[in-house]
Amino acid sequence: MTSVTLFNQIQVDQIRPQDLLPHRPPMLLIDRLIDYSPGVSVLAETFVKPDTMFFQGHFPGEPILPGVVLVEMMFQACGIFGRLEALNAVDLSSIQKDYRPRSGRAIKIDNMTFNKPVLPNDTVRIQSVFDHKMLNFSVFKARVDIDGRGLAAKGIVTVLINS
């Protein structure tokens, strides 16, 4: 992946996910943005805290992050990509300081596979690669990798991105 270090004069790794997504804890599942390649992909990272609410019932004594949470991480990475694309298309000097693109919606999941469990204290990287667009729907090949342990999940996700 080609790394982009500057985005509209801001370092990509300085952009906070909460500035691009409508989600807030405990449902903000992305800790930081690692890389953004305009028109191509986004790479984000999250540290899975042992006290996260998802481990309380899934499963006591053998905590595993639910697969649906991994899918939500993928959708949030797609949302970050969509917002960065929208911001990339505007002249930042002409917009208000509090400008924020509208939120998108998760639409569809295809060919999702879960390969390895995500455990407490894992660091995961979420990559969403733009595949194609149909009207206002964007299709991504997405994956979650566990640092040092390999692929956790991958699939194709479709989102409605409102800019």
C-alpha positions in Angstrom: 0.0 0.0 0.0 1.3 3.4 -0.8 1.4 5.5 2.3 0.1 9.0 2.3 1.6 11.0 5.1 -0.2 14.3 4.5 -3.9 14.8 4.0 -4.9 18.4 3.4 -1.8 19.5 5.3 -2.6 17.2 8.3 -0.6 14.1 9.1 -2.9 11.1 8.6 -1.8 9.5 11.9 -2.9 12.7 13.6 -6.5 12.4 12.4 -8.8 11.1 15.2 -11.5 8.5 14.2 -14.0 10.4 16.4 -13.6 13.4 14.1 -14.7 11.4 11.1 -17.2 9.0 12.5 -20.5 9.6 14.4 -19.8 6.7 16.8 -18.8 7.3 20.4 -17.5 4.8 23.0 -18.3 2.1 23.6 -19.3 1.7 19.9 -16.3 3.7 18.5 -14.2 0.6 17.6 -11.3 2.3 15.8 -8.4 3.7 17.9 -6.3 5.3 15.2 -5.8 5.8 11.5 -2.5 4.3 10.2 -2.7 4.9 6.4 -4.9 6.4 3.8 -4.4 6.1 0.0 -6.9 8.4 -1.8 -9.3 6.5 -4.0 -7.7 3.2 -2.9 -7.8 2.2 0.8 -7.6 3.0 4.4 -5.8 1.1 7.2 -6.8 1.6 10.9 -5.8 0.0 14.2 -7.4 -0.9 17.5 -6.1 -2.3 20.7 -8.7 -4.8 22.2 -8.9 -4.0 25.9 -9.5 -6.9 28.2 -12.3 -5.0 30.0 -14.3 -4.3 26.8 -18.0 -4.9 27.2 -18.1 -7.6 24.5 -16.0 -10.0 26.6 -18.5 -10.0 29.6 -20.8 -12.5 28.0 -18.7 -13.9 25.0 -17.5 -16.0 26.7 -16.9 -16.0 30.5 -13.6 -17.8 31.1 -12.8 -17.9 27.4 -13.2 -14.4 26.0 -13.5 -14.0 22.2 -14.4 -10.8 20.5 -17.7 -11.5 18.6 -17.4 -11.7 14.8 -20.1 -9.1 14.4 -17.7 -6.6 16.2 -15.0 -7.4 13.6 -17.6 -6.6 10.9 -18.5 -3.4 12.6 -14.8 -2.4 12.6 -14.7 -3.0 8.9 -17.8 -0.8 8.4 -16.2 1.9 10.5 -13.0 1.8 8.5 -15.1 2.1 5.3 -16.8 5.1 6.9 -13.4 6.7 7.6 -12.5 6.2 4.0 -15.7 7.7 2.8 -15.3 10.8 4.9 -11.6 11.3 3.9 -12.7 11.0 0.3 -15.4 13.6 0.8 -12.9 15.9 2.5 -10.4 15.3 -0.2 -12.9 16.5 -2.7 -13.5 19.9 -1.1 -11.3 22.9 -0.6 -10.8 23.0 3.2 -10.3 26.7 3.2 -13.9 27.2 2.0 -15.7 25.2 4.7 -16.5 25.8 8.3 -14.3 24.6 11.0 -16.9 22.2 12.3 -17.6 20.7 8.8 -18.6 17.0 9.0 -19.9 14.8 6.3 -23.2 13.0 7.0 -23.1 9.5 8.3 -23.3 6.5 6.0 -25.0 3.1 6.5 -24.0 -0.5 6.5 -25.8 -2.2 3.7 -24.5 -5.6 2.9 -22.0 -8.3 3.9 -20.7 -10.9 1.4 -18.3 -13.8 1.6 -17.4 -13.1 5.2 -15.1 -15.6 6.8 -13.7 -15.7 10.3 -10.3 -17.3 10.5 -8.8 -16.7 14.0 -10.4 -15.5 17.2 -9.6 -12.0 18.5 -8.6 -12.1 22.1 -8.1 -9.6 24.9 -4.9 -7.6 24.5 -4.7 -8.2 20.8 -3.9 -5.3 18.4 -5.9 -5.6 15.2 -5.4 -3.8 11.9 -8.5 -3.1 9.8 -8.0 -2.6 6.1 -10.7 -1.5 3.7 -9.8 -1.5 0.0 -12.2 0.4 -2.3 -13.5 -2.0 -5.1 -16.2 -0.1 -6.9 -19.1 2.2 -6.7 -22.8 1.7 -7.8 -24.8 4.9 -7.5 -24.3 6.0 -3.8 -23.2 2.5 -2.7 -19.5 1.7 -2.3 -18.1 -1.8 -2.2 -15.0 -2.7 -0.3 -12.8 -5.7 0.2 -12.2 -5.6 4.0 -10.1 -7.6 6.4 -9.0 -7.6 10.1 -5.6 -8.9 10.9 -4.3 -9.7 14.4 -0.8 -8.3 15.0 1.5 -11.3 15.1 -1.2 -14.0 14.7 -2.6 -13.5 11.1 -5.9 -13.1 9.5 -9.0 -12.8 11.8 -11.7 -12.1 9.3 -12.2 -10.9 5.7 -15.1 -10.3 3.4 -16.8 -7.8 1.0 -18.9 -5.0 2.6 -21.2 -2.6 0.9 -21.9 0.8 2.4 -24.0 3.8 1.6 -21.7 6.8 2.0 -23.4 10.2 2.3 -21.0 13.0 1.7 
